[in-house]
């Protein structure tokens, strides 16, 4: 163990101790170990409050629903993958704002054609290396470089809140969706 590792643990403990003391005073229920797998939860306040670690939570949809007040990206993607994986059949799917291709990589085993779109060249390069069977395009979600009625599905996670005009992106998504397509 390095000296810096020990210092980081002390920093976390000194930050975390007041929350534990307050929880004891207010009689707020919490657990220091995961109720399912026994993993140590001390430095994750939400996990101690719920009593389950992220891994156990992501396996159970009921736990996943209420785990975090604001879910982490990991849990959001885990939930999106499970929901979309159940309903998507064959077709063409656009992942607008694909980033490094995590979602396409997780859904890629299905009999579909994936196209990832992102503004960043580095992200597109990373996504293309992870998902060689998908196509990737550098572009803007508010001005999609695709013809009308091209996609059966348009997936857009963690993107709209970063756009200056999210409504123009949603209009573009509608334009490129086929009749009966899903956003």
C-alpha positions in Angstrom: 0.0 0.0 0.0 1.3 3.4 -0.9 1.3 6.3 1.5 -1.0 8.4 -0.7 -3.6 5.6 -0.7 -3.7 5.8 3.1 -4.0 9.6 3.0 -6.9 9.4 0.6 -8.8 6.9 2.8 -8.3 9.2 5.8 -9.6 12.1 3.8 -12.7 10.1 2.8 -13.3 9.0 6.3 -13.1 12.5 7.8 -15.5 13.7 5.2 -17.9 10.8 5.7 -17.9 10.6 9.5 -20.2 13.6 10.1 -22.8 12.0 7.8 -22.7 8.8 9.8 -23.0 10.7 13.1 -25.9 12.7 11.8 -27.6 9.5 10.6 -27.2 7.9 14.0 -28.6 11.0 15.8 -31.6 11.3 13.4 -32.0 7.5 13.4 -31.8 7.2 9.6 -31.4 3.6 8.6 -28.2 2.7 6.9 -26.0 -0.3 6.3 -22.2 -0.5 6.1 -22.3 -3.8 4.1 -24.3 -4.8 1.0 -27.2 -6.9 2.1 -26.8 -9.2 -0.9 -23.1 -9.7 -1.4 -21.6 -8.3 1.8 -19.4 -5.7 0.0 -18.1 -2.9 2.2 -20.2 0.3 1.5 -18.6 2.9 3.8 -17.6 5.5 1.3 -20.8 5.6 -0.8 -23.6 7.4 1.0 -26.4 6.3 -1.3 -25.3 2.7 -1.1 -25.2 2.8 2.7 -28.6 4.4 2.7 -30.1 1.7 0.5 -28.0 -1.2 1.8 -27.0 -2.5 -1.7 -23.9 -2.0 -3.8 -24.1 -0.8 -7.5 -23.4 -4.3 -8.8 -26.2 -6.0 -6.8 -28.6 -3.1 -7.6 -28.0 -3.3 -11.3 -29.1 -7.0 -11.3 -32.5 -6.3 -9.7 -34.8 -3.9 -11.6 -36.8 -3.0 -8.5 -33.7 -2.0 -6.6 -32.4 -0.2 -9.7 -35.5 2.0 -9.9 -34.9 3.7 -6.6 -31.2 3.3 -5.9 -30.0 6.8 -6.5 -31.9 10.1 -6.3 -29.9 11.0 -9.4 -28.7 7.8 -11.0 -25.1 7.4 -12.1 -24.3 7.0 -15.8 -23.5 3.3 -15.2 -27.0 2.7 -13.8 -28.7 4.7 -16.5 -26.9 2.8 -19.3 -27.6 -0.5 -17.5 -31.3 0.3 -17.4 -31.4 1.6 -21.0 -29.6 -1.5 -22.3 -32.1 -3.8 -20.4 -35.2 -1.9 -21.6 -34.1 -1.5 -25.2 -32.7 -5.0 -25.5 -36.2 -6.4 -24.7 -38.1 -4.4 -27.3 -35.8 -3.9 -30.3 -36.0 -6.3 -33.1 -34.3 -6.0 -36.5 -33.8 -2.6 -37.9 -31.5 0.4 -38.1 -30.6 2.3 -34.9 -29.0 5.7 -34.4 -27.2 6.4 -31.2 -27.1 10.2 -31.2 -24.3 11.3 -28.9 -22.7 7.8 -28.8 -19.6 9.0 -27.0 -17.1 6.1 -26.8 -19.7 3.6 -28.0 -20.7 2.0 -24.7 -24.3 1.5 -25.5 -23.7 0.3 -29.0 -21.1 -2.2 -27.7 -23.7 -3.5 -25.1 -26.5 -3.8 -27.7 -24.3 -4.9 -30.6 -25.0 -8.6 -30.3 -28.5 -8.0 -31.7 -29.5 -8.4 -35.3 -29.6 -4.7 -36.1 -27.5 -2.1 -37.8 -26.1 0.5 -35.5 -24.9 4.0 -36.5 -23.2 6.2 -33.9 -23.1 9.9 -34.1 -21.0 12.2 -32.0 -19.2 15.6 -32.3 -15.9 14.4 -30.9 -13.3 12.8 -33.2 -11.6 11.1 -30.3 -14.9 9.6 -29.1 -15.8 8.3 -32.5 -12.3 6.8 -32.9 -12.7 5.0 -29.6 -16.2 3.8 -30.4 -15.1 2.5 -33.8 -12.3 0.4 -32.2 -14.8 -1.1 -29.7 -17.6 -1.8 -32.2 -16.1 -2.7 -35.6 -19.5 -3.8 -37.0 -21.2 -0.4 -36.4 -20.9 2.7 -38.5 -19.8 6.0 -36.9 -20.3 9.5 -38.1 -19.0 12.8 -36.8 -21.9 15.2 -36.7 -24.2 17.4 -34.7 -27.5 16.1 -33.3 -29.3 19.4 -34.2 -28.3 18.9 -37.9 -28.3 15.2 -38.6 -26.5 14.2 -41.9 -29.2 11.5 -42.7 -32.2 11.3 -45.1 -35.7 11.4 -43.8 -37.3 8.2 -42.4 -34.0 6.3 -42.2 -34.0 4.8 -38.6 -36.3 2.4 -36.7 -34.9 3.7 -33.4 -33.1 6.8 -32.3 -31.4 6.6 -28.9 -30.1 9.7 -27.2 -28.9 9.4 -23.6 -27.0 12.1 -21.6 -27.0 14.6 -24.6 -30.1 16.8 -24.7 -29.2 18.7 -21.5 -25.9 19.8 -23.1 -27.4 21.3 -26.2 -28.2 25.0 -26.6 -31.4 24.1 -28.4 -32.6 20.6 -27.5 -35.9 21.1 -29.4 -34.0 21.3 -32.8 -32.4 18.0 -32.0 -35.7 16.4 -31.2 -37.2 17.7 -34.4 -34.2 16.2 -36.3 -34.8 12.8 -34.5 -38.4 12.9 -35.6 -37.4 13.7 -39.2 -35.0 10.7 -39.5 -37.4 8.2 -37.8 -39.4 5.9 -39.9 -43.2 5.7 -39.5 -43.8 3.9 -36.2 -40.2 4.4 -35.2 -39.3 4.9 -31.6 -37.2 7.6 -29.9 
